Amino acid sequence: MIKKGIILAGGMGTRMSPLTKAVNKQLLPLYDKPLIYYPLSVLMLAGIRDILIIVNKGQLSQFQKILPKNNNLGLNIQYKEQLKPRGLPEAFILGEKFIGKDNVALILGDNFFYGQSFTLKLKGCVKLKKGATVFIHPVKNPNLYGVAKINSQNKVLKIIEKPKKYISNLAVTGLYFFDNNVVKYSKTLKPSQRKEIEITDLLNIYRKKNNLNSEMLGRGGVWLDTGSIEDFYSASNFISTIENRQGFKIACLEEISLKNKWIKIKEMKNQMSFYGNCEYSKYLKNLI
């Protein structure tokens, strides 16, 4: 069972400059909540309470204002500063002490997921004992993504980064589940031409050992990479539409904690005081 998760919230955010010159991308508002709330909510929906957030050097205090250490969510949130981005697998090298002897989940801080059966799929993925599992999702333009070819048992047969020739339309999303070997494997990776260690190389180690599985987000599920201005506001518009039409909030951290029985009504009231007089607090009040 996976009980630990990492959110990779570093990076330079250059595709969203100048917005990200002074503020980390994961702290920008995605509709009515900071972007970081959305990947954090995914780990919480999976039942993961021990969470490491990797941030850029010098930006730690900004995250601690939004997610203070004693934030009454029933979570154990730790932070690790990253000197400069060196590729996604560096998360496991930086997080080696945090991971210890456990298996671990990784989610990228700018990925948004939504779907009716999504929580059930997450609950299945955290049962991983050996190997690795990646979330995949059909896309219209697979040449822009890391793409996976799978067999009828959902084993990954091939992964190619931005393929020039069509192999499938299944993009590898920014949500991964790994056994404890991930730390050891990450340390063996050599930098690519981009001078970064690549997640595709890490996944291929598992694939060659016939230990790489996939989980389909499924038709009707939504995966959005909010790394560009266009994608960021498309995601914001989507969240606005769903929340205003259906009357519930996506990625309400307190609501997830309450349903998981990690907090009680008292802690919910503390959170209302923390946020102050705002629409988010009003939503929490309606919950109780």
C-alpha positions, -999 to +999 in steps of 0.1 A: +000+000+000+014+034-010+011+059+019+035+085+008+033+110-020+054+137-036+042+169-054+068+183-077+061+221-075+095+235-086+104+244-121+109+278-137+074+282-152+089+300-182+059+292-204+038+314-182+063+343-179+061+372-168+034+359-144+058+335-129+088+359-125+078+367-089+053+340-080+056+302-084+031+288-109+016+264-084+005+295-062-014+312-090-052+310-088-068+282-109-103+296-107-110+300-070-081+281-054-043+280-057-031+255-083-013+235-057-046+225-041-055+203-072-026+179-072-027+178-034-064+169-035-055+139-058-031+125-033-057+130-005-084+112-026-059+083-029-058+082+009-022+095+011-015+116+042+023+118+042+032+143+015+065+160+004+062+191-016+094+200-036+097+237-042+122+262-057+149+276-034+137+308-019+099+301-024+093+279+006+077+307+028+051+314+001+039+278+001+038+277+040+015+307+040-011+287+019-003+253+035+011+260+070+025+231+089-004+229+113-031+235+087-057+211+103-061+190+072-050+158+090-019+157+068+018+155+074+032+180+049+070+183+045+089+205+021+122+202+002+139+230-017+153+223-051+183+244-063+173+241-099+152+218-120+171+187-131+143+165-144+113+148-128+131+117-114+152+141-092+121+142-070+130+107-058+166+116-052+157+147-032+130+128-014+151+097-006+150+103+032+112+110+031+105+079+010+126+056+032+117+020+026+082+027+013+066+029-021+056+063-033+033+083-056+044+113-076+022+140-091+033+170-110+022+203-095+007+217-127-015+187-136-053+187-132-074+156-130-112+151-128-135+121-134-164+103-119-146+070-112-112+087-106-111+081-069-118+044-073-089+042-098-066+060-073-076+036-045-066+007-068-033+022-077-021+028-041-024-010-036+008-014-057+033-037-042+059-041-070+067-022-102+052+010-114+019+023-127+013+053-149-020+071-156-027+074-193-053+094-212-063+096-249-053+129-267-059+143-301-023+154-307+000+126-293+031+140-310+032+167-282+034+142-253+051+112-240+031+084-255+025+048-243+016+017-263-001-009-242-014-045-245-047-060-235-035-065-199-026-028-197+011-036-196+032-008-212+050-022-242+066+010-254+070+047-243+082+074-267+086+110-259+069+132-286+069+105-313+072+116-349+055+084-360+021+074-346+023+045-320-009+053-301-030+083-288-024+075-251-005+102-234+014+096-202+000+120-176+018+135-146+006+110-121+028+080-112+030+052-086+063+035-079+078+007-057+108+015-035+133+007-063+125+041-078+152+058-057+178+033-068+168+035-104+167+073-105+203+075-093+215+055-123+199+079-149+222+100-171+212+135-182+197+138-217+205+164-243+183+188-222+208+182-193+180+167-173+173+132-161+141+121-179+110+104-165+107+084-198+142+068-191+130+059-156+098+044-168+117+024-194+137+007-167+105-007-153+092-015-188+122-036-196+117-056-164+080-061-175+070-042-144+053-011-159+015-010-159-010+016-170-043+029-156-066+046-181-083+078-169-112+068-191-137+084-214-153+113-196-123+118-174-103+150-177-066+156-176-052+190-182-016+202-181-018+238-170+018+247-180+008+273-206-014+304-204-040+289-227-042+256-209-042+274-175-073+294-184-090+265-201-087+245-169-099+275-149-130+279-171-137+242-168-136+243-130-158+274-130-184+257-152-185+225-131-186+242-097-212+268-106-235+243-124-233+215-098-228+235-066-198+216-052-161+225-053-134+206-070-103+201-048-118+213-015-091+200+008-112+202+040-141+184+024-119+155+014-103+154+049-137+154+065-150+125+043-118+106+050-124+112+087-090+128+091-105+160+107-137+169+126-160+198+125-138+217+150-109+217+125-132+227+097-142+258+117-105+266+123-100+265+086-128+290+081-110+313+104-078+307+085-093+317+052-114+346+065-146+359+050-146+345+015-167+323-008-145+293+001-153+297+038-190+300+030-188+267+012-171+251+042-199+266+064-225+250+042-208+216+046-212+217+084 
